[in-house]
């Protein structure tokens, strides 16, 4: 009995504060959100700390490129259980393609949990340099990760070329987010794709494997962190051998369309509430409605829903409104085109390609 007490007493002491805090915040939706968010980040920190020892040991014994597989699966096992989130995968056999450029849609920090479930062996990562200073940084460095300086395009291009050669030589896959940044919305959608991943795949002759995670707005969004099952669909590999740089735009659009179709197919439909009326609707007296001689511009007309001064031409207002709207749309479209990144001569994005994930540390 004393032996059992020596085991369960520390667990009880540790669990009691957690239970009390959860009970206290459960009555507040926002409090529960921050509590669950803290649990998730706590799991991430704990696994990352443990991962430092794992990464150092595996790197020293020649298993450097399997570090992320071990850490990722451990994180999914712990965080998935703690958060009450499970992942169902369709087409997982396509993840066996080696080497491959693995392309996934990117919604939020919760994607790390799904990468943990999907990460194949011999897949290390390369990401933006700022991740080097997070809890994930130490074991990422020891697992052969390359941190991209997104503000220096020349260095990013050299890293892409070196990583492509490393992938072919050692049959290492890479994971990339072609949207370039996170995008979470109520309706399933994806941002336009950046072309860095496609240039890399074509230059190296490596197939592309699209991975689509369903839209999980219903489970996680700002102010809400729930539980449930997330569906992921892995699409068949798309070969790139024989393609040239001129084929990049068409290939990018084709793969994005395939991923978007899969995203719509597997995502749970979220009902959008109907727009509420802005106020009581005006009623027009029958005698006014039935009298064709009555106009809105007449000073003697009482129209409860609108007012038009007698010396204002309504047609002129409509024409001015149309002109203003066209000018506004044209200006917005021009600004959008100016903000889009243009590919450089080296086949990489000239502006920051956020969310880029590659493999190995090129030597």
C-alpha positions in Angstrom: 0.0 0.0 0.0 2.8 2.4 0.9 4.4 1.7 -2.5 1.2 2.6 -4.3 0.9 5.8 -2.2 4.4 6.8 -3.1 3.5 6.6 -6.8 0.0 8.2 -6.7 0.6 11.0 -4.2 3.0 13.0 -6.5 0.5 12.5 -9.4 -2.3 13.8 -7.2 -0.3 16.8 -6.0 0.5 17.7 -9.6 -3.0 17.1 -11.0 -4.9 19.0 -8.3 -3.9 22.5 -9.4 -4.7 21.7 -13.0 -8.1 20.3 -12.1 -8.8 23.4 -9.9 -7.8 25.8 -12.6 -9.8 24.0 -15.2 -12.9 24.0 -13.0 -12.4 27.8 -12.3 -12.2 28.7 -16.0 -14.7 26.3 -17.4 -17.5 28.8 -16.7 -15.8 31.4 -18.9 -15.4 30.6 -22.7 -12.5 33.0 -23.0 -10.9 31.7 -19.9 -11.2 28.1 -21.2 -9.7 29.2 -24.5 -6.6 30.6 -22.8 -6.4 27.6 -20.5 -6.4 25.2 -23.4 -4.0 27.4 -25.4 -1.6 27.4 -22.4 -1.9 23.6 -22.2 -1.0 23.3 -25.9 2.0 25.6 -25.6 3.0 23.7 -22.4 3.0 20.4 -24.3 5.1 22.0 -27.0 7.7 23.4 -24.6 7.9 20.1 -22.7 8.5 18.0 -25.8 10.9 20.5 -27.2 12.9 20.4 -24.0 13.0 16.6 -24.0 13.8 16.8 -27.7 17.1 18.5 -27.1 18.4 15.3 -25.4 16.9 13.1 -28.1 18.3 15.2 -30.9 21.8 15.3 -29.4 21.8 11.5 -28.9 20.4 10.6 -32.4 22.6 13.1 -34.2 25.7 11.7 -32.5 24.7 8.1 -33.4 24.0 8.8 -37.1 20.2 9.1 -37.0 20.1 12.9 -37.5 17.4 12.9 -40.2 15.0 10.8 -38.1 15.0 13.2 -35.2 12.0 15.1 -36.4 10.0 11.9 -36.9 10.6 10.9 -33.3 9.9 14.3 -31.8 6.9 14.9 -34.0 5.2 11.6 -33.2 5.9 12.1 -29.5 4.3 15.6 -29.6 1.2 14.2 -31.4 0.9 11.4 -28.8 1.1 13.8 -25.9 -0.6 17.0 -27.1 -3.3 15.1 -29.1 -4.3 13.2 -25.9 -4.2 16.2 -23.7 -6.1 18.4 -26.1 -8.6 15.7 -27.1 -7.8 16.1 -30.8 -7.5 13.1 -33.2 -6.4 12.9 -36.8 -7.8 10.7 -39.5 -5.7 10.2 -42.6 -6.7 9.2 -46.1 -4.0 8.3 -48.7 -1.2 8.0 -46.1 0.6 5.5 -48.4 1.6 8.4 -50.6 3.8 9.7 -47.8 6.2 6.8 -48.5 7.4 8.5 -51.7 11.1 9.3 -51.2 12.4 11.9 -51.8 9.5 14.3 -52.2 8.4 17.9 -51.7 5.5 17.7 -49.3 3.1 20.6 -49.7 0.5 21.4 -47.1 -2.0 24.1 -46.4 -1.3 26.3 -43.4 -4.0 27.5 -41.0 -2.6 28.2 -37.5 -0.1 27.0 -34.9 -2.3 23.9 -34.5 -0.7 22.7 -37.7 2.3 21.5 -35.7 0.1 18.9 -34.1 -0.9 17.6 -37.5 2.6 17.6 -38.8 3.4 15.5 -35.7 0.9 12.9 -36.9 2.1 13.0 -40.6 5.9 13.5 -40.4 7.6 10.6 -42.2 11.0 9.3 -41.5 14.1 11.0 -43.0 12.4 14.3 -43.1 14.1 17.2 -41.4 12.9 20.8 -41.6 14.0 24.3 -42.7 12.1 27.3 -41.6 12.2 31.1 -41.1 15.1 32.2 -38.9 12.8 33.5 -36.1 11.9 29.9 -35.2 15.5 29.4 -34.1 14.8 31.5 -30.9 11.6 29.6 -30.0 11.3 26.4 -27.8 11.5 24.5 -31.0 14.9 26.0 -32.0 17.5 23.8 -30.2 16.4 20.4 -31.4 15.6 21.8 -34.9 19.3 22.9 -35.1 20.6 19.5 -34.0 18.3 17.7 -36.4 19.9 19.3 -39.4 17.4 22.1 -39.9 18.3 25.2 -42.0 17.0 28.5 -40.9 16.2 30.8 -43.8 17.0 34.5 -43.6 13.8 35.7 -45.3 15.3 39.2 -45.7 18.1 38.0 -47.8 16.9 36.5 -51.1 20.4 35.5 -52.4 21.0 33.3 -49.3 17.6 31.8 -49.5 18.2 30.8 -53.2 21.5 29.2 -52.3 19.9 27.2 -49.5 17.2 26.0 -51.9 19.8 24.8 -54.4 21.9 23.0 -51.7 18.8 21.4 -50.1 17.6 20.1 -53.5 20.9 18.4 -54.1 21.0 17.0 -50.5 17.5 15.6 -51.0 18.5 13.6 -54.1 21.8 12.4 -52.6 20.4 11.2 -49.3 16.7 10.6 -50.3 15.4 13.1 -47.8 11.9 14.6 -48.1 11.0 18.2 -47.3 7.8 19.9 -46.0 6.7 23.3 -47.2 3.8 25.6 -46.9 3.2 27.1 -50.3 0.8 29.7 -49.1 3.7 31.4 -47.3 1.7 32.3 -44.2 -1.1 31.1 -42.0 -4.7 31.5 -43.2 -7.7 30.5 -41.1 -11.2 31.4 -42.0 -14.8 30.2 -41.5 -15.1 29.0 -45.1 -12.5 26.5 -46.5 -10.0 28.5 -48.7 -6.3 28.9 -49.4 -4.1 31.9 -50.2 -2.4 32.1 -53.6 0.7 29.8 -53.7 4.3 31.1 -53.7 6.5 29.4 -56.3 9.7 28.6 -54.4 8.6 25.0 -53.7 7.7 24.3 -57.3 11.0 25.7 -58.6 12.9 23.5 -56.2 10.9 20.4 -57.2 11.4 21.1 -60.9 15.1 21.9 -60.6 15.7 18.7 -58.6 13.3 16.5 -60.6 11.6 15.5 -57.3 7.9 14.6 -57.2 5.4 16.8 -55.2 3.0 15.2 -52.7 0.1 17.5 -51.7 -1.2 17.2 -48.2 -4.6 18.8 -47.3 -5.8 19.4 -43.8 -9.5 20.1 -43.5 -10.7 23.6 -42.5 -10.8 23.3 -38.7 -12.3 26.7 -37.8 -15.0 24.9 -35.9 -12.4 23.5 -33.5 -9.8 26.3 -33.3 -10.1 30.0 -33.8 -9.5 33.2 -31.9 -11.3 32.9 -28.7 -12.2 29.2 -29.1 -10.2 26.0 -28.6 -12.3 22.8 -28.8 -11.8 19.1 -29.3 -12.7 16.8 -32.2 -11.5 14.8 -35.2 -9.5 16.4 -38.0 -9.4 14.8 -41.5 -6.3 14.9 -43.6 -6.1 13.8 -47.2 -2.8 13.0 -49.0 -3.0 13.3 -52.8 -1.1 11.0 -55.2 2.5 12.2 -56.0 2.8 14.5 -59.0 6.0 13.9 -61.1 8.1 16.9 -62.2 10.7 15.2 -64.4 10.9 16.8 -67.8 9.2 20.0 -66.8 10.9 23.4 -67.2 10.7 26.8 -65.4 8.1 27.8 -68.0 5.8 25.1 -66.6 5.9 26.5 -63.0 2.9 28.8 -63.2 0.6 26.1 -64.8 1.9 23.5 -62.3 1.3 25.8 -59.4 -2.3 26.5 -60.4 -3.1 22.9 -61.1 -1.8 21.7 -57.7 -3.5 24.5 -55.9 -6.8 23.7 -57.6 -6.5 20.0 -56.7 -5.7 20.9 -53.1 -8.6 23.3 -52.9 -11.0 20.7 -54.3 -9.9 18.3 -51.6 -10.2 20.9 -48.9 -13.8 21.6 -49.9 -14.5 17.9 -50.0 -13.2 16.9 -46.6 -14.1 20.0 -44.6 -17.1 20.0 -42.3 -19.6 22.5 -43.5 -20.0 25.4 -41.0 -23.3 27.1 -41.2 -23.0 30.9 -41.5 -25.8 32.7 -39.7 -28.1 34.8 -41.8 -27.4 38.5 -41.8 -29.6 40.2 -39.3 -31.8 43.1 -40.6 -30.2 46.5 -39.9 -33.5 48.0 -38.6 -37.2 48.3 -39.3 -38.0 48.4 -43.0 -39.8 51.5 -44.2 -43.5 51.1 -45.2 -44.9 53.1 -48.1 -48.6 54.1 -47.9 -50.8 52.4 -50.5 -51.9 55.7 -52.0 -48.3 56.7 -52.7 -47.4 53.2 -54.0 -50.4 53.2 -56.3 -50.0 56.7 -57.6 -47.6 56.7 -60.6 -47.3 60.4 -60.6 -45.7 60.4 -57.2 -41.8 60.7 -57.3 -39.1 60.6 -54.7 -37.9 64.0 -55.6 -41.2 65.7 -55.0 -41.0 68.0 -51.9 -44.6 67.2 -51.0 -44.0 63.4 -51.0 -43.5 61.7 -47.6 -41.4 58.6 -48.2 -40.5 57.1 -44.9 -37.6 55.1 -46.3 -35.7 57.8 -48.3 -35.1 61.5 -48.7 -34.0 63.3 -51.9 -33.7 67.1 -52.1 -35.8 68.6 -54.9 -32.7 70.2 -56.7 -30.6 67.0 -56.8 -30.5 64.8 -59.9 -30.7 61.1 -58.9 -29.2 60.0 -62.2 -26.2 62.2 -61.6 -25.7 60.6 -58.2 -25.9 57.1 -59.7 -23.4 58.0 -62.4 -21.0 59.5 -59.9 -21.3 56.5 -57.6 -20.6 54.1 -60.5 -17.5 56.2 -61.5 -16.2 56.3 -57.9 -16.7 52.5 -57.5 -14.9 51.7 -60.7 -12.0 53.9 -59.7 -11.9 52.4 -56.2 -11.8 48.8 -57.6 -9.1 49.7 -60.1 -7.0 51.3 -57.4 -7.4 48.2 -55.2 -6.6 45.8 -57.9 -3.5 47.8 -58.8 -2.3 47.9 -55.2 -2.9 44.1 -55.0 -0.8 43.5 -58.1 2.0 45.7 -56.8 2.1 43.8 -53.5 2.4 40.4 -55.2 5.9 39.0 -55.3 7.7 38.5 -58.6 9.9 35.5 -59.2 13.6 36.2 -59.5 15.9 34.9 -62.2 17.0 32.2 -59.8 13.5 30.8 -59.6 12.7 31.9 -56.0 10.4 34.5 -54.5 11.9 38.0 -54.2 10.0 38.8 -51.1 9.6 36.8 -47.9 8.5 33.2 -48.4 7.2 32.7 -44.9 6.4 29.2 -43.7 9.0 27.6 -46.0 10.0 24.2 -44.7 13.0 22.3 -46.2 15.2 19.5 -45.1 18.7 19.0 -43.9 21.5 21.4 -43.4 23.3 21.7 -46.7 27.0 21.1 -46.4 
